[in-house]
Amino acid sequence: MNEPLEIERKWLIEYPSVDMMKNMTDYDYSEIEQTYTNYMEHSVYGRIRKRGKKGNYKFYKTFKKKITNLTRVEYEDEITEEEYNKIMKHKREGFNTINKVRHTFIYEGLKYEIDVFPFWNDRAFMECEVNSEDAKIPIPPCVKVIKEVTDDSRYTNSNLAQKIITEDLN
C-alpha cells in the first residue's frame, strides 16, 4: 500500500496584501483553528483542525511523519464536531492553539497557501505542495519572500504553538 506523501516547501514572507491575493486565480480563504494533541496514531502525535468560514466549519484530525525536511507521510481524516470536541480535551501540554487565516490561490499551475496569524503584523508563511522534492517553484508576484524556511524547524506550526518567533526581520 502506498502511503500518502506530502512534499512541501515553505517560506517566511512579508505580510501579504489580501487585495493582491484576491486577484490571483482561484483565490479563496478559510479560518483555521489548529490544536496539537496527545492523541497518537501511526506512532506520531496528532493535531486537530476546525476549518471553514462564516459559521460553516469542517473538522479534521491529522498525523504527519517526517521523511525528509520536504517530505512527510500525511494521514488526514474528516471527523465530526463531536469527535473534535472529545479530542480537544487531550491538548498537548505546552502547546497553544494556533489561529490563522489561510489564503489559497493558483499561480502557474501550482496551489499556494498563505497563512496569516493574529500575532504577526509584518510576516506570514507561504507553502506550496509539489510532486517532487526538486520541483521548480515560481514565486507569485503578490508575495515578497524574506527567506525560505523549509529546513528551519522553528517555523513549523507545532513549534509556533509552543513559542512565537519575534526575530527582527531587518
C-alpha positions in Angstrom: 0.0 0.0 0.0 1.3 3.5 -0.9 1.5 5.9 1.9 0.0 9.4 1.4 3.0 11.7 0.8 3.1 15.5 1.2 6.0 17.2 -0.4 6.0 20.9 0.5 8.3 23.9 0.6 7.7 26.8 2.9 8.8 30.5 3.0 8.6 33.3 5.5 7.1 36.2 3.6 6.3 39.9 4.3 2.8 40.4 5.4 0.8 40.0 2.2 -1.8 42.3 0.6 -5.1 40.5 0.7 -6.3 42.7 -2.2 -3.4 41.5 -4.4 -4.1 37.8 -3.5 -7.8 38.2 -4.3 -6.7 39.0 -7.9 -4.9 35.6 -8.2 -6.6 32.6 -9.9 -9.0 30.6 -7.8 -8.5 32.8 -4.7 -10.2 31.6 -1.5 -9.7 31.8 2.2 -10.6 29.9 5.3 -10.3 30.4 9.0 -8.3 27.7 10.8 -8.1 26.7 14.5 -5.3 24.2 15.0 -4.6 22.3 18.2 -1.9 19.7 18.9 -3.0 16.7 21.0 -1.7 13.8 23.0 -3.7 11.6 20.7 -1.5 9.2 18.7 -1.9 7.2 15.6 0.7 5.9 13.1 3.3 6.2 16.0 3.1 10.1 16.0 1.2 12.7 17.9 -1.6 14.4 16.0 -3.4 17.6 15.5 -7.0 18.6 15.0 -8.4 21.4 12.9 -11.6 23.4 12.7 -11.6 24.9 9.2 -14.1 27.0 7.3 -15.7 30.4 7.3 -18.9 32.3 8.1 -20.0 29.7 10.6 -19.6 26.8 8.2 -16.8 24.5 9.5 -15.4 21.1 8.9 -13.2 19.2 11.4 -10.1 17.1 10.8 -7.5 15.0 12.6 -4.1 14.8 11.0 -0.9 12.8 11.7 2.4 13.6 9.9 5.6 11.5 9.9 8.8 13.3 8.7 10.7 11.5 6.0 12.9 14.5 4.9 12.7 18.2 5.5 10.4 18.5 2.4 8.6 15.2 2.5 6.2 13.7 5.1 3.7 10.9 5.2 0.3 12.6 6.0 -2.7 10.9 7.3 -5.8 13.1 7.4 -9.4 12.3 8.1 -12.5 14.4 8.4 -14.1 13.9 11.8 -17.4 15.1 13.4 -17.6 18.1 15.6 -18.4 15.8 18.5 -15.1 13.9 17.8 -13.2 17.2 17.5 -14.5 18.4 20.9 -13.7 15.0 22.5 -10.1 15.0 21.2 -9.7 18.7 22.1 -9.8 17.6 25.8 -6.4 15.9 25.1 -4.5 19.0 24.1 -0.7 18.7 24.4 0.7 20.4 27.4 2.8 23.5 26.5 1.2 23.8 23.1 -1.2 26.7 22.4 -4.0 26.5 19.9 -2.9 28.3 16.7 -5.5 30.5 14.9 -4.8 31.7 11.4 -6.4 32.7 8.1 -5.3 30.6 5.1 -5.4 32.3 1.7 -5.2 30.0 -1.3 -4.7 30.6 -5.0 -3.2 29.1 -8.1 -0.2 30.6 -9.8 1.5 29.0 -12.8 -0.4 25.7 -12.2 0.6 25.4 -8.6 -1.5 25.8 -5.5 -0.2 28.3 -2.9 -1.3 28.6 0.7 -0.5 31.8 2.7 -1.1 31.6 6.4 -1.7 34.9 8.3 -1.5 34.8 12.1 -3.0 37.3 14.5 0.3 37.5 16.5 2.3 38.8 13.5 1.6 42.0 11.5 4.8 42.0 9.5 5.2 38.4 8.3 3.3 35.3 7.3 4.0 31.8 5.8 3.7 30.7 2.3 3.6 27.0 1.4 3.5 25.2 -1.9 2.9 21.4 -2.3 4.6 19.8 -5.3 5.1 16.3 -6.7 8.8 16.0 -6.2 11.5 17.5 -4.0 13.4 19.0 -6.9 10.3 20.8 -8.5 10.9 24.4 -9.5 8.5 26.7 -7.7 7.9 30.2 -9.1 7.3 32.9 -6.6 3.9 34.7 -7.1 4.1 38.4 -7.9 1.8 39.2 -4.9 4.5 37.9 -2.5 7.8 39.3 -1.1 9.9 36.4 0.3 12.0 37.1 3.3 13.6 33.7 3.3 12.9 30.0 2.7 12.2 28.2 6.0 11.5 24.6 4.7 14.6 23.4 6.6 14.2 25.6 9.7 12.2 23.7 12.3 11.5 26.9 14.3 9.0 27.8 11.6 6.7 24.7 11.9 3.2 25.4 13.2 3.8 22.9 16.1 6.9 25.0 17.2 4.9 28.2 16.8 2.3 26.7 19.1 5.0 26.4 21.7 6.9 29.7 21.1 6.1 32.6 18.7 9.2 33.8 16.8 9.7 37.5 17.2 13.1 37.9 15.5 13.8 41.2 13.8 13.4 40.9 10.0 15.9 43.6 9.1 
